[in-house]
Amino acid sequence: MILPTKRISSSRSLLAVGGEILKLLNRPKSISLLWAEFKEAKGDRLNSCYITYDWFILSLDLLYIIRIIRIESGRISKLI
């Protein structure tokens, strides 16, 4: 789940999705704006690797747990 396995492709692992999220965090953003930008950035690839909102939130949880992002006043920002 966090890393790719036989059943989870490398583009769908939580670390890969987290990396895509970090690319979009050039300034503090709300979760809804970040999700909209993530879907737009993925475009047609979103359907091919099937990233749901739940999977997106799990990736944010992972980034928060390993202290790469923080949440202040409803906005997500990078710590690194």
C-alpha positions as CSV (number, residue, x, y, z in Angstrom):
1,M,0.0,0.0,0.0
2,I,2.7,2.5,0.9
3,L,5.2,0.9,-1.5
4,P,4.3,-0.8,-4.8
5,T,3.4,-4.5,-4.6
6,K,2.1,-7.1,-7.0
7,R,-1.4,-5.7,-6.7
8,I,-0.6,-2.0,-6.4
9,S,1.3,-0.4,-9.3
10,S,4.2,2.0,-8.6
11,S,2.1,5.0,-9.8
12,R,-0.7,4.1,-7.3
13,S,1.5,3.6,-4.2
14,L,0.9,6.1,-1.4
15,L,4.5,7.3,-1.7
16,A,4.1,8.0,-5.5
17,V,0.8,9.8,-4.9
18,G,2.4,11.7,-2.1
19,G,5.2,12.8,-4.4
20,E,2.7,14.1,-6.9
21,I,1.0,16.0,-4.1
22,L,4.2,17.6,-3.0
23,K,4.9,18.8,-6.5
24,L,1.6,20.8,-6.3
25,L,2.4,22.4,-2.9
26,N,4.2,25.5,-4.0
27,R,2.2,27.5,-1.5
28,P,-0.3,26.7,1.3
29,K,-3.6,25.3,-0.2
30,S,-6.9,23.9,1.0
31,I,-7.6,20.2,0.6
32,S,-10.3,20.8,-2.0
33,L,-8.1,23.1,-4.1
34,L,-5.2,20.5,-3.8
35,W,-7.6,17.7,-4.9
36,A,-8.8,19.7,-7.9
37,E,-5.3,20.5,-9.0
38,F,-4.2,16.9,-8.5
39,K,-7.1,15.7,-10.7
40,E,-6.2,18.3,-13.3
41,A,-2.5,17.4,-13.2
42,K,-3.2,13.7,-13.6
43,G,-5.8,14.3,-16.4
44,D,-6.3,11.1,-18.3
45,R,-3.8,9.2,-16.2
46,L,-6.2,9.5,-13.3
47,N,-8.5,6.9,-14.9
48,S,-5.6,4.6,-15.8
49,C,-4.2,4.3,-12.3
50,Y,-7.5,4.9,-10.5
51,I,-6.7,7.3,-7.7
52,T,-9.8,8.0,-5.6
53,Y,-10.4,10.8,-3.1
54,D,-9.9,8.2,-0.2
55,W,-6.5,7.2,-1.7
56,F,-5.6,10.9,-2.0
57,I,-6.5,11.5,1.7
58,L,-4.4,8.4,2.7
59,S,-1.5,9.9,0.9
60,L,-1.9,13.2,2.8
61,D,-2.1,11.2,6.0
62,L,1.2,9.5,5.2
63,L,2.9,12.8,4.4
64,Y,1.5,14.3,7.7
65,I,2.6,11.3,9.8
66,I,6.2,11.4,8.4
67,R,6.2,15.2,9.0
68,I,6.6,16.4,5.4
69,I,3.4,18.5,5.5
70,R,1.5,20.4,8.1
71,I,-2.1,21.8,8.4
72,E,-2.7,25.2,9.7
73,S,-6.0,27.2,9.5
74,G,-7.4,24.6,7.0
75,R,-4.4,25.0,4.7
76,I,-1.8,22.4,3.9
77,S,1.8,23.4,3.4
78,K,5.2,21.7,3.0
79,L,7.6,21.6,5.9
80,I,10.6,20.7,3.7
